[in-house]
Amino acid sequence: MTEETAVPTADAAGVRDAVTVNMPADSAYLSVLRTATAGLAARLDFTLDEIEDLRIGVDEACAMLLSQALPGTELTTEFELTPEGMRISVSVLTADGRLPARDTFAWTVLSALAGDVDAEVGPDDRVYIVLYKRRGTLEPT
């Protein structure tokens, strides 16, 4: 890793390397989110395969959430870059705060692509899917 690609860590003032993207909860805007995901993952020196996995993983998480988003709300995606990897939290306001089912094919695919995956319900029935991908994790063959 060179100095130009090194990921900044929190400084004495507590500044962290994070990006938040708010956009309408509509699948027409997902290409913007896929592009942001790829750009931030490239900044962390993820491999091309890892970048593509994250792009597809974020897309899958959004698809799970958009199906229950309240009309007219925003999809919020928070990216946090660390020296070890990237944490991505995707959330949307819902009518009933229903968590995505973890026994579905979609959840299995998401887990395989993104590494660590979790879901939670926050205030006002906002549902979150949180992905955490570590850099350079090799899958056993």
C-alpha positions, 0 to 999 in steps of 0.5 A: 500500500502506498501513502496515496492509497492509505486509508486515513484513520480518525485524527485527534479531533475524532474525524472518521472516514465516512460517506452518507448517501441519501436518495429516493427509495426508488430502484431507478437511483440504485446505479448511483449507489453501485457506483459510489460503492465501487469507488469507495471500495477501490479507494481501500484497494479491494480486488476487482472481485471484491468490488463487484461482490460489494456492488452486487451485495449493496444492490441485493440489500437495497432490493430487500429494503425497497420492497417494504419502503414507505412511499416517498421516503429516502434510502440512506446508505452510510459507508465507513472506511477503516484500515481493515475494510468497509462497513455499509449500512443501508436503511429505509423507513417501513410501515411495520419494521419487519426484518428481512428473512434470514432463511431466504436465498437472497439472504444467503447470497448477500452473506456470501457476497458481503462477508458479515451481514446483520439486520436490525430495526431502529426508531420509527420502524427504520430497517437497517441491513449492515454489511461489513467486508474486510480487505483481502479475505480469501475464501477457502477453496 
